[in-house]
Structures are given as C-alpha cells and as structure tokens.
Amino acid sequence: MIVTLSETLDFRDFVLLDAHNSETAFLDNLKKRFTEDLIYTYIGTLLISVNPYKELDIYTKKQMDLYMGVNFFELPPHIYALADNVYHTMLSEANNNFILISGESGAGKTEASKKILQYYAVSCPSSTLLDTVRDRMLMSNPVLEAFGNAKTMKNDNSSRFGKYMDIQFDCQGDAVGGHILSYLLEKSRVVHQNHGERNFHIFYQLVEGGEEDLLRHLGLEKDTKRYKSHSPGECSNVSSINDKNDWKTVKNALSVIDFDANDIEHLFGIIASVLHLGNVHFDGDTKGYATLNTNAALRWVSKIEAKSEEVKLVLSPFTVDHAIYARDALAKAIYGRAFTWLVNRINESLENKDSGRKTVIGLLDIYGFEVFSVNSFEQFCINYCNEKLQQLFIQLTLKAEQEEYEAEGIGWEPVQFFNNKIICDLVEEKHRGIISVLDEECMRPGDATDLTFLDKLEEKMGNHPHFVTYKLADKKTRKSLERGDFRLLHYAGEVTYCVVGKRRRKNTSQMSVNLRNMFSGFQNLLFYMIYSFSIGFIDKNNDLLYKNIKDVSALGVATQFKNSLLRLTEILTAKEAWYVRCLKSNDNKQPGKFDEVLVRHQVKYLGLMEHLRVRRAGFAYRRRYEVFLKRYKALCPATWPHWKGVPSDGVEKLVQHLGYQPDEYKMGKTKIFIRYARTLFATEDAFEISTKIETCWRGVQARKERDRRAWAVKIIKQLVIIS
Ligand SMILES: Nc1ncnc2c1ncn2[C@@H]1O[C@H](COP(=O)(O)OP(=O)(O)OP(=O)(O)O)[C@@H](O)[C@H]1O
C-alpha cells in the first residue's frame, strides 16, 4: 500500500486543522475533499455535508453494514457514522438525543434526514409490529413533502416549513413510535409564487394524477392551468418532478399511515377548496362593494371546521382589492389548518401506546441563517431561530464539557467564546426586546405603521451594540442602510432587515378591527387581515388565525413563534446534541462544482468557524487510554509494537515522547485530554499512516520471504514521511 503525501494533506476532522482560525484553510480542505467526492467532514462530532448534486455510491446497504456499530472516528466521515453513533450513545447511556440538521435552501437537509431515517430503518431490529411503525415513519416523508414542499428557484423540492421529528426507541433499541412538530409553514405560497416557482406539490399531484371519479367528486378538472392559484409561477411542468407518479406514492403513503377513506376525502376536499377559492372572482360595484360567496369553495372545510354551518362571507364596504385579499387570507388560513391537521393525524398514527420506558432521537431540519432574499419578517424569525439554536449549542456543549471534566477528575477551566445571549435578549426579552416592541406597536390604538415601529426600536435599542439603523448609524455605515431598515449584528454576521411593506395603507389598525368583526360569524375560523399589498413587519406580525377572539389582543406571529421556539428549546435542552451542517456547493445545482464564494458565505453564516473555536477551546481532544495507545503506539519506540504495562502509563510515555508540554495535556481517570496543538495535527496524520503501516506490516508477515524486503522498504519510506 502506497501512502502519498497528498492523502495526508486533507483532514477528515477540522479540529485537527492547524490553521483553525483561517477561513481560507477551512475552505481549502473542504474543496479538496469535495473534488474527491468526499462530501463529509467532521468538526469533532459535528458533520459537515457539501451537496454534490450527483448520485454517489455511498448510500448502499453495504455501506450501511460497514458503519453499523463501528467507532465514530474509525471510518471516513459519513452521515451513517453519525446516525450510528447517536443510536449507540442512546442505547449505552439510555439518554435522549437530537440531531440538528441545518443549512440554506437546497443544501441537502431533507436528503440528510431521509438518509438517517433509512439507516435506522435498516439497522434497527425488526418485527411485524415494529415494521409498521418503521413504514409509517418512512411514509410520513412523502406525505409531508407533498403538502409542505414546493419547487423554488433554489430547489425543486424545497421544504417550506421547519420540521422536528422524534423517533422513540424502547430499551432494546427497537423503534416504537414517533412524533412530528412543524414550524413556520410558508402559507403565502398558496396564493402567490414567484416566477419560476410552484405552489405546494400536492395541488399538481391531485390535478395531474387524481382519478377521474375523485376529480369529478371534488368538482375539479384535469388541467392545472385552470386554477388561478397556480398561474403566477407559470411553471406547472418541471423535468425533475413527476406529479402523476408522486400522486401514487402519496396515496400509498397515506394508506400505510392509516388514513381512512373519510380522512382522505376531507383532505383532498380541502385542497380542492383552496383551488376553487383561487378561482373565486368578485363583482365590485361603483361604490366599491364586493361580495365573496364561498359556499362551493368551502364545502369541505365546513365539514371539518364548522360541521353543519353554512358559510357565506360577505365583504363590505370594501373594494375588490380587499375582497381578493380576504379570499387569499382565507385560502392561506385553510391550508395552514389543513397542514396542522395532517401533522396531527400522522402523529396519531405514530403514537406509541406502550407506556414502557422510551429514549428518543430527534431530527430537527430547519433553515440556516437567511441573508440572500428580501430581508423581511420571515428571515427575521428564521435568523432569530438560528440565534437561539446557537445559544443552545453553546449551553449544551459547554455543559457536556464541564460534566466530562468533572467525571474525569480534571479541573474545569473557563472557555473563551462569544456568548450570543446578548443578541437573543435583544430579540426576545419581555417588554424590552424587538418582538415585544413589535407586539406593542401592533396592538396599540392609533395609527401604527412600520416606521413608527422602527422609531420605537430606535428609542429602546438606541445604544445596543448589536443594533443599528440609518438614523443611529455613523456616516460610513449609513451608506449601506435605507431609512426603513434596521441591522442586527448576529453571531454569524450582520443582517439588514427591511421593516416597511411595499405599499402602505394609512389606517391599518382601524381596518383590522373592522375586518375582525366582519369575520366573527365564521365559527372557529376567525382571522383578521390587513391590506393586501402591505407586507411590512406590522402586517406580517398581525397575519393571525385564532380559534378564539380573546387571544387576538395578546399575541403576534413573532410572539407565537418565540413561544414555539421556547417549547422546542425545552425539548432539546433535555437531550444530547449532534449536528449536521449542510452546505450548497453551487447555485446552479451543477454536479461537482465548488463555488468558493458561496461556500465561504455559508461557512460564515452557519457559524462553522465559531463552532470550531468552541470545540477547540479547553482540552478539546480526548480519547480513552486504550484507544489512544492502539492508534498511536507506532509513534514511540517504547510503545511499539506492544505496551505491556498499564495503558495510561503507556499513553503518558507516548505523549512525552511526542514532545507535549505538561500544560498541553491532562491525564483523566479513563482518558487523556489534549489541547489542540500543532503536534497533535502531526500525530493524527501519523495515525492515519500508522494504521496503514500496520496493515502493511501484516502484509509483510504474510508474504513469502522474497517479497519481504520490498515491503519493508515501502514501510520505511512511510516512516520517513511521518518524521
Ligand atoms: N447527499 C446528497 N447526494 C446527492 N444529491 C444530493 C444530496 N443532498 C442533496 N442532494 C441534491 O440536492 C437537492 C436538494 O436537497 P434537499 O432537498 O435535501 O435540500 P434542503 O436543504 O432540504 O432544501 P430546502 O431548505 O429548500 O428544503 C436534492 O433534491 C438532491 O438532488
């Protein structure tokens, strides 16, 4: 076996990278690995995945078998290694875990979470009952994708919601149940899609693939162009999507998940209602009155939501524009509720009825920092979410570190890192944070606008080091800000948010109240809505749907999101954290192309350098004595080929031989702890080679006498490379 120098120059674990503060070195390593189709790299136990945009032969059953039960660092980085390690940690420590999968749209999050699920489906024990749970869990994917994914410019199968899925295991390691939570469904897609984008897949699947009888029953025609809610994107046919086939998959998946005929009828009835609503038109008279007769469109919704109640919405005295807005808001509300219902229904079918002790692996698939598109309210929510998750990462990592130091009898040292709590507080603090200010502004009587909201922010956050606006900025910064912007200095970098909508209506609050009253007749589906063309922070925060009017005065969308994030944080805090960070290699979905600027940007906004810093802080490297000795014994004459004494003594001899200074390492009860120093990088490199040398050595012993000399010469060459 020949070990070339080039093989030793890329690192499967960034923690070993000597120039760990250098973004350029980080990128070089990623790129080098990527060009060799090595899309996975670690930062400790965090897995980075770079989307190759091509099928790689690394997801076979054979590969799965290879990774089952093998030590995390033994084999090349892989999503299966992570999945396996989490599973075995859960079993051996009987604890709960979660895997956070993040990255921007098209980076590969959905694929990563599917691969983890597939791995568990193959590697976990099996029985008829368990197979049912396993199948339902796997089948929940195509269903949620049909209703929650859509073609966007960035991704033909883009998830338009955040997803957290718990997989529950019994103490034998069998998957016995599951539970899904969804976040921030992009409801606006139901009524509007940008050019080149589509509505949620299910609309096309139903119309293209639906059986004649079903379509007739739902009053639909087999022609997607007939439905106005589809037309703005003008993109029904996409080469990578086969709606007819997907329809079959979804129907099959629904039956596996145990949806009965009644459920299915209602579900598709609702989809039909939304399609019909898109085609509802309005008669506007000269005074600007508009009538919206939704009886036909809401036939199915009323079955679920209002039972026998006849639904008729009359909008007056508003204009056709207002009526269109009301219609669209209704379509969004209906779809949002149908999606929630669907998730609940899937959860019922995944529920584990057995009360025995369970441990959990949670999969959280959520957008990373968004800085490219219009920086608006949604991005603000997503970025706040990422800020919270970073906080959680810091807490969990440091907590875990501290616990391990104590268990090993090593004194805890404070670690230098940037604590982003200050930014989380800036956004979420009660009465003082941005979300509270937004709610106050939405609810106060009088003429509240996005700009008065911005004024209030300036008043309250004026001196905050992570907040700046045009008015507060110095001359230089001002050049990059508009008057309607505020900028947050997130832990991962600066993001500018535009608070104002495109067009403003003057008396928004007053109008909201009028509309609210107008819709109070519709049982359970009560929402209030604001002028259709304004999309600023105030209106977005007000785009509410409530069961009960009493709630309306209290909560804005941002606060609801904050509350759901707090609940999520509680769920996650009690678990051990694992991370998959997905990176997009290029913007054109081109196989094998590595766009350095794009990747650099993501490395920054996913906080990977910061992550590396936290991981390397303190004694970042630790291994059990036996494992360490086995790996590195070839590097010291006293330990090679065998160390006969106590492993910890052998390890100490070894590290001293390698030149570690006393402050560079500590000897724990069962493990050695080492600071990441230059020497270690050489050591890890050497480990790779020494493993190969061992293989060669065995080769030498097995060979005939005449070959031995040639093999021995090769080994000596390797040793020269090491030194
Ligand atoms: N590991 C992989 N191997 C091969 N192709 C991949 C891999 N991961 C992703 N892809 C390709 O990239 C596309 C986008 O991936 P995916 O849908 O998982 O992105 P995402 O991060 O979930 O995006 P979004 O946030 O928009 O949902 C996939 O449809 C697939 O073609």
The ligand as an ORCA input file, in Angstrom:
! r2SCAN-3c Opt
* xyz 0 1
  N     -26.158     13.691     -0.296
  C     -26.625     14.011     -1.487
  N     -26.251     13.318     -2.591
  C     -26.711     13.639     -3.814
  N     -27.548     14.667     -4.058
  C     -27.966     15.397     -3.002
  C     -27.531     15.117     -1.667
  N     -28.107     16.024     -0.850
  C     -28.867     16.816     -1.629
  N     -28.798     16.452     -2.915
  C     -29.487     17.081     -4.085
  O     -29.839     18.403     -3.742
  C     -31.260     18.587     -3.806
  C     -31.698     19.497     -2.675
  O     -31.530     18.841     -1.438
  P     -32.597     18.975     -0.257
  O     -33.984     18.991     -0.782
  O     -32.245     17.965      0.770
  O     -32.238     20.449      0.259
  P     -32.780     21.179      1.568
  O     -31.587     21.686      2.331
  O     -33.701     20.286      2.316
  O     -33.515     22.416      0.933
  P     -34.825     23.193      1.433
  O     -34.428     24.008      2.621
  O     -35.158     24.032      0.243
  O     -35.846     22.154      1.731
  C     -31.835     17.178     -3.715
  O     -33.078     17.116     -4.361
  C     -30.775     16.359     -4.428
  O     -30.929     16.461     -5.814
*
